Amino acid sequence: MDKKKLAIIITSSVLGSLLLCYLGIVIYFYQVFYPNTFINGGDVSDASPKNVKEALEESMKDYQLTITTIDGQTETLSGKDIGFSYNFDEVDTIKKKEMGWAWPVKFFTRTDYTIEAAYEWDQAKLEQQIQRLRCVNQEMVPPTNASLTIDENGVNLVEASVGNTIKWDELVKAIGDAMNNGKSEINLEEAGCYEMPTITSESPEIQDELKKVDELCQAEITYNFHGTEEKIGRDQIRGWVSRGEDGGLYVDRDKAYGYLNELAGRHDTVNSYRNFWSSRGYEITLNPGSYGWGTDVDTEIGLLMDDINNKRVVSRDPAYYMTPYHNIDPNSDNDIGNTYVEIDLSGQYMWYYLNGGLLVSTPITSGTMNTGHGTPSGVYFINSRSQNTILVGEDYRTPVNFWLQVVGGVGIHDSLWRSVYGGSEYINDGSHGCINTPYDAASTIFWNIEVGVPVIMYY
């Protein structure tokens, strides 16, 4: 045999062997998946469709659906209780699409497939199991809408709440969809299974009312209460917002009036007790009287409401019906100052200090105690002054040269008919309530005193 024929025979034999080998592998890959083949993320290289389906079915064995409710609790539905079944026939379809002769290429390329099983269950059993869920059987709390409430503290934004009321149709559908997609868990809130509020804090009707409240609260009033600032701003005014019969919002005058009364109670000194260092050299507590700072709330409420309605930003004193004597330091706690009349009713003595200096000191005789005409104690002031006045009572008409009216019919005046002052005269033989004063002392005080000077009387 010549060399040429030998070469042909050898070549034919090699090619035939390769062909037989190739065809054998083709036949093999008609039965199993190509290399680098993945189904649902799992490597199925060299696996038969039967083995792949068995593996997928194993992954679905003992199927359960975990249900998370709105309160974070979990419950489960078991596939066994609802006749849950499935198949993965799509695996066969994928395999049929593969061509065995293309196997060499598959060693170098990856192929991914995603398949879904055909899930089936007994719908009646499913709904029966759903009916047994805690989230279906618990007491249902309906959702509430957001709202603005008005109480004694003003406006309050009440946020919407979801509650826990289940929507049955949506619940059944959501669970069915989850199982049909092979899911192992479902969040009922995210799946839209609860009744939801129709109005939230972001809804236009709530935002419009909040905007109206904001518009009502633009003013800022800073009061100067004789050295102490009190600010009325957005937060305070918001507490006064009320709702009218027509449903509209407005700043309630009565609430503002009540707050002004609170401020007056904190800062007014009229009708308040005071500590005082007496001329006797010790500290005493003075009874209330008509002298001091007195806020005119009835006038101030009109001014305040006008400022609020016009959205003003102002700093000012409040309206007063009574202010201390003009020479005091308005920023000091001491509203008596250094010009005042001091009367010790127990000691029957009077001092008059003018600009810090003692101008007059004198014994006096005050109202008769045993007849019920005792002179009132407290901190008052000179209301009026006049000369050559006739004092008129139920059983007397008495002319005096100098008259300084203090409180009601009680005042300081000279008493020429009296020769003895001080001591215990006032117990049985005093005045009808006035401060009987020696002529010279009464004259000196009269010509050196003004209306408004405080008069301190104590026992």
C-alpha positions in Angstrom: 0.0 0.0 0.0 1.5 3.3 -1.0 1.9 6.2 1.4 -0.9 8.3 -0.1 -3.5 5.6 0.5 -2.3 5.1 4.0 -2.6 8.8 4.8 -6.2 8.8 3.6 -7.1 5.8 5.6 -5.6 7.3 8.8 -7.2 10.7 8.3 -10.6 9.1 7.6 -10.3 7.0 10.8 -9.5 10.0 12.9 -12.3 12.1 11.5 -14.7 9.2 11.9 -13.7 8.8 15.5 -14.1 12.5 16.2 -17.5 12.4 14.5 -18.6 9.5 16.6 -17.4 11.2 19.7 -19.2 14.5 18.8 -22.4 12.6 18.0 -22.1 10.8 21.3 -21.9 14.1 23.2 -24.8 15.5 21.2 -26.9 12.6 22.2 -25.7 13.1 25.9 -26.7 16.8 25.8 -30.1 16.0 24.4 -30.7 14.4 27.8 -29.1 16.9 30.1 -28.5 20.7 30.3 -25.5 22.3 28.7 -22.6 23.4 30.8 -22.9 26.9 32.3 -26.7 26.7 32.4 -28.6 28.2 35.4 -32.3 28.1 36.2 -33.6 30.5 38.9 -30.0 31.2 39.9 -29.2 27.5 40.4 -26.5 25.7 38.4 -28.2 22.9 36.4 -25.2 22.0 34.2 -25.2 18.3 33.2 -28.5 17.7 35.1 -31.5 16.1 33.5 -34.9 17.9 33.4 -36.2 15.3 35.8 -33.5 16.0 38.3 -33.9 19.8 38.0 -37.7 19.6 38.6 -37.1 17.4 41.6 -34.7 19.9 43.0 -37.1 22.8 42.4 -40.0 20.9 43.9 -37.8 20.1 46.9 -37.3 23.9 47.4 -41.0 24.4 47.5 -41.7 21.5 49.9 -43.7 22.4 53.0 -44.6 25.8 51.5 -45.6 28.5 54.1 -46.6 32.1 53.6 -45.5 34.4 56.4 -47.9 37.3 56.9 -46.7 40.5 58.6 -49.5 42.7 60.0 -49.5 46.5 60.5 -48.5 46.1 64.2 -45.5 44.0 63.2 -46.9 40.7 64.3 -46.5 37.7 62.0 -48.8 34.8 61.2 -48.4 31.9 58.7 -50.5 30.1 56.1 -49.5 26.5 55.4 -49.7 25.1 51.9 -50.9 21.8 53.3 -54.0 23.5 54.7 -55.1 24.9 51.4 -54.4 22.1 49.0 -51.3 23.9 47.6 -49.7 22.2 44.6 -47.3 23.2 41.8 -45.3 21.9 38.8 -42.3 22.9 36.9 -43.1 21.7 33.4 -41.4 24.8 32.0 -38.1 23.0 32.7 -39.0 20.5 29.9 -39.8 23.4 27.6 -36.4 25.0 28.2 -34.6 21.7 27.5 -36.5 21.1 24.3 -35.3 24.5 23.0 -31.6 23.5 23.5 -29.9 22.0 20.5 -27.5 19.2 21.3 -25.2 19.9 18.4 -24.3 23.4 19.9 -22.7 22.0 23.0 -19.1 23.1 22.2 -20.1 26.8 22.4 -21.8 26.3 25.8 -18.5 25.5 27.5 -17.6 29.2 27.1 -20.9 31.1 27.5 -23.3 31.3 30.5 -27.1 30.9 29.9 -29.6 32.0 32.6 -33.3 31.1 32.7 -36.0 32.2 35.1 -39.1 30.1 35.4 -42.3 30.2 37.4 -44.1 27.2 38.7 -47.8 26.8 38.0 -49.2 27.1 41.5 -52.7 25.8 42.4 -54.7 25.7 45.6 -58.3 25.2 46.8 -59.7 28.8 47.0 -62.4 27.8 49.5 -59.8 26.3 51.8 -57.6 29.4 51.4 -60.4 31.8 52.4 -61.3 29.5 55.3 -57.7 29.7 56.6 -57.6 33.5 56.0 -60.8 33.8 58.1 -58.9 32.2 61.0 -56.1 34.7 61.0 -55.7 36.8 64.1 -55.5 40.0 62.0 -59.0 39.2 60.7 -60.6 38.2 64.0 -59.2 40.9 66.3 -61.2 44.0 67.2 -61.0 46.3 64.2 -59.9 49.9 64.8 -61.1 52.1 62.0 -58.7 54.7 60.5 -59.1 58.3 61.5 -58.6 61.4 59.4 -56.2 64.1 60.4 -57.9 67.2 61.9 -57.3 70.4 63.7 -58.9 70.4 67.1 -59.5 73.4 69.3 -59.5 73.3 73.1 -58.6 75.5 76.0 -54.9 75.3 74.9 -55.7 76.4 71.3 -55.0 74.6 68.0 -53.8 71.0 68.0 -53.0 69.0 64.9 -54.2 65.5 65.3 -52.4 63.2 62.9 -54.2 60.6 60.8 -54.1 57.0 62.1 -54.4 53.9 60.0 -56.0 51.6 62.6 -56.2 47.9 61.7 -59.3 47.5 59.7 -58.8 44.8 57.0 -60.1 45.1 53.5 -61.3 41.6 52.9 -61.2 41.5 49.1 -57.8 43.1 49.0 -56.4 40.7 51.6 -57.6 37.6 49.7 -56.2 38.9 46.4 -52.8 40.0 47.9 -52.3 36.6 49.5 -53.3 34.8 46.3 -50.9 37.0 44.3 -48.1 36.3 46.8 -48.6 32.5 46.5 -48.9 32.7 42.7 -45.5 34.3 42.6 -44.0 31.8 44.9 -43.3 34.4 47.6 -42.7 33.2 51.2 -43.8 36.4 52.9 -46.1 39.3 52.5 -46.5 42.7 54.4 -50.2 43.5 54.5 -49.7 47.2 55.0 -47.4 47.4 51.9 -49.9 45.3 50.0 -52.7 47.8 50.6 -54.8 45.5 52.8 -55.9 48.1 55.3 -58.5 50.8 55.3 -56.6 54.1 55.1 -57.5 57.6 56.2 -58.8 59.9 53.5 -57.4 63.1 55.0 -53.8 63.3 56.3 -51.8 66.2 57.7 -50.6 66.8 54.1 -54.1 67.1 52.7 -55.0 70.5 51.2 -57.9 71.1 53.7 -55.5 70.6 56.6 -52.7 72.6 55.1 -55.1 75.5 54.3 -56.2 75.7 57.9 -52.7 75.5 59.2 -51.8 78.4 56.9 -54.8 80.3 58.3 -53.6 79.7 61.8 -50.1 80.9 60.8 -51.6 84.1 59.4 -53.5 84.7 62.6 -50.3 84.4 64.7 -48.0 86.9 62.9 -48.0 89.6 65.6 -45.4 89.9 68.3 -46.0 92.1 71.3 -43.3 92.7 73.9 -44.7 94.3 77.1 -42.5 96.1 79.5 -43.9 95.5 83.0 -41.8 98.1 84.9 -38.5 96.4 84.0 -39.7 92.9 83.2 -40.4 91.9 79.6 -43.3 89.6 78.7 -43.5 88.5 75.1 -46.7 87.5 73.3 -45.8 85.8 70.1 -46.8 83.0 67.7 -47.0 80.2 70.3 -49.0 82.2 72.7 -51.5 83.5 70.1 -51.8 80.0 68.7 -53.2 79.0 72.0 -56.0 81.6 71.7 -57.2 80.4 68.3 -60.8 79.2 68.3 -63.3 78.1 65.7 -66.5 80.1 65.1 -70.0 78.8 64.5 -69.4 79.1 60.8 -66.3 76.9 61.1 -63.8 79.7 60.6 -60.8 80.3 62.7 -60.2 83.4 64.8 -58.2 84.7 67.7 -60.5 84.4 70.8 -60.7 87.7 72.7 -61.8 86.0 75.9 -58.7 83.8 75.9 -56.4 86.8 75.3 -58.3 88.7 78.1 -57.7 85.8 80.5 -53.9 85.8 79.7 -53.7 89.6 80.3 -55.3 89.0 83.7 -52.6 86.4 84.4 -49.9 88.9 83.5 -51.6 91.6 85.7 -51.6 89.1 88.5 -47.9 88.5 88.2 -46.8 92.1 87.8 -49.4 94.4 89.4 -48.5 95.7 92.9 -51.8 97.3 93.6 -53.6 95.2 96.3 -50.5 93.2 97.0 -48.4 92.6 100.1 -44.9 94.3 100.3 -41.9 94.0 102.5 -40.8 97.4 103.9 -38.0 98.6 106.0 -39.7 100.8 108.6 -38.4 104.0 110.3 -38.3 101.9 113.5 -35.4 100.0 112.0 -36.9 96.6 111.2 -38.6 95.0 108.2 -42.4 94.6 108.2 -44.9 93.3 105.8 -47.4 95.9 104.5 -51.0 95.1 103.9 -52.4 95.6 100.4 -53.8 98.9 99.3 -54.6 101.0 96.3 -51.1 102.2 95.5 -48.7 100.7 92.9 -48.8 99.3 89.4 -52.3 98.4 88.2 -52.8 97.0 84.7 -55.9 98.3 82.9 -56.9 95.0 81.4 -60.1 96.3 79.9 -58.3 98.9 77.9 -55.3 96.8 77.1 -57.3 93.9 75.6 -58.6 96.3 72.8 -55.0 97.5 72.1 -53.7 93.9 72.1 -56.4 92.6 69.7 -55.7 95.5 67.4 -52.0 94.6 67.3 -52.8 91.0 66.7 -55.3 91.7 63.9 -52.9 94.0 62.2 -49.9 91.6 62.6 -47.8 94.2 64.4 -44.4 93.7 65.9 -44.3 96.2 68.8 -42.6 96.8 72.1 -44.5 98.9 74.7 -45.9 99.3 78.2 -49.3 97.9 78.8 -52.2 100.3 79.6 -52.3 101.1 83.3 -55.2 102.4 85.5 -52.7 103.1 88.3 -49.0 103.8 88.3 -46.6 104.6 91.2 -45.4 108.1 92.0 -43.5 109.6 89.2 -40.0 109.9 90.8 -39.5 106.1 91.3 -37.2 104.0 89.1 -39.7 102.2 86.7 -37.3 99.3 86.4 -36.9 98.8 90.2 -38.8 96.3 92.4 -39.3 99.1 94.8 -42.4 101.1 93.7 -42.5 103.2 96.8 -39.4 105.1 96.1 -37.8 107.7 98.4 -40.7 110.1 98.7 -43.5 108.8 100.9 -45.5 109.3 104.1 -45.1 106.5 106.7 -47.6 106.2 109.5 -47.1 103.7 112.4 -50.6 103.4 113.6 -49.6 101.3 116.6 -47.0 103.7 117.6 -49.1 106.8 116.6 -46.3 108.4 114.7 -45.8 109.8 111.2 -42.8 110.5 109.0 -42.6 112.3 105.7 -39.6 111.6 103.5 -39.0 113.9 100.5 -36.4 112.7 98.0 -34.8 110.5 100.5 -34.6 113.1 103.3 -36.7 113.2 106.4 -38.8 116.4 106.2 -41.4 115.8 109.0 -41.6 113.5 112.0 -44.5 114.0 114.3 -46.9 112.2 116.7 -50.4 111.8 115.4 -53.8 110.5 116.5 -55.6 108.1 114.2 -59.1 106.5 114.1 -60.8 105.4 117.3 -60.4 101.7 117.6 -63.1 101.0 120.2 -65.8 102.6 118.1 -64.9 100.8 114.9 -63.3 103.8 113.3 -59.8 102.4 113.2 -57.7 103.8 110.3 -57.2 101.2 107.5 -53.7 99.8 107.1 -52.1 99.3 103.7 -50.2 101.2 101.0 -52.2 104.1 99.6 -51.5 107.5 98.0 -52.5 111.1 98.2 -55.6 111.3 96.0 -56.2 115.0 96.4 -55.2 118.0 98.4 -57.1 121.1 99.3 -57.1 124.0 101.8 -59.8 125.3 104.1 -62.1 122.4 103.8 -65.0 121.3 105.9 -65.1 117.6 106.7 -68.6 116.3 106.8 -69.8 113.1 108.5 -73.1 111.7 109.8 -72.7 113.6 113.1 -70.1 116.2 112.4 -69.0 119.2 110.3 -65.4 120.0 111.0 -63.3 122.8 109.3 -59.6 122.1 108.6 -56.9 124.2 107.1 -55.0 121.4 105.3 -56.7 118.3 103.8 -54.8 115.5 102.1 -57.3 112.7 101.0 -55.8 109.2 101.2 -58.5 106.5 100.8 -62.2 107.0 100.9 -63.0 109.6 103.6 -59.7 109.0 105.4 -57.0 111.6 105.1 -54.3 113.6 106.8 -55.3 117.0 108.2 -54.6 119.5 111.0 -56.7 119.3 114.1 -56.6 122.5 116.2 -59.1 121.1 118.7 -56.7 118.5 119.8 -53.8 119.3 122.1 -52.4 115.9 122.8 -51.1 113.5 120.1 -49.6 110.0 120.2 -49.8 107.6 123.0 -53.0 105.6 123.4 -55.5 108.4 122.7 -56.6 106.6 119.5 -58.0 103.6 121.3 -60.9 105.5 123.0 -60.6 109.1 121.9 -59.3 109.1 118.4 -60.7 110.4 115.1 -63.4 109.0 112.8 -60.5 107.4 110.8 -58.4 110.3 109.7 -54.8 111.1 110.7 -55.1 114.1 113.1 -51.9 116.0 112.8 -50.4 119.0 114.6 -50.9 122.2 112.7 -47.2 123.0 111.9 -46.5 119.4 110.7 -49.7 119.3 108.6 -48.8 122.6 107.0 -45.2 121.6 106.2 -46.4 118.3 104.6 -49.2 120.0 102.7 -46.9 122.6 101.1 -44.3 120.0 100.1 -46.4 117.1 98.8 -48.0 116.2 95.5 -50.9 114.1 94.5 -49.7 110.5 94.0 -47.1 110.4 96.8 -47.5 107.0 98.5 -48.9 106.8 102.0 -47.8 103.8 104.1 -50.0 102.9 107.1 -49.4 99.9 109.3 -50.1 98.6 112.8 
